[in-house]
């Protein structure tokens, strides 16, 4: 009898866990994350442009 009630409790817990949704981040946090991701992308693009400019300059310089 006890095993059957334990099994039922487990099944109910599994059903409850399956219905749970992931918690959502507060709006301020998501805005901050998006802003930081945007800043990172801009810095990466800036670094890429500086690298290509430096590489082009060294190619044109005399050896």
C-alpha positions, 0 to 999 in steps of 0.5 A: 500500500505504501509503495503504491502511494509513493508511486502516485506521489512520484507520478504527480510530481513528474506531471507537476514538473513537466507543466512548470515553465522556466522563470523569466528574467526581470526586464531590467536584466534582459535589457542590460544583457541585450545592451552588453551583447550589442556592445560586444558585437560593436567591439568585435567589428571595430577590432576586425576593422583595425586588424584588416587596416593594420594588415593592409598597411603592413602588406604595402610597406617595404620589406 
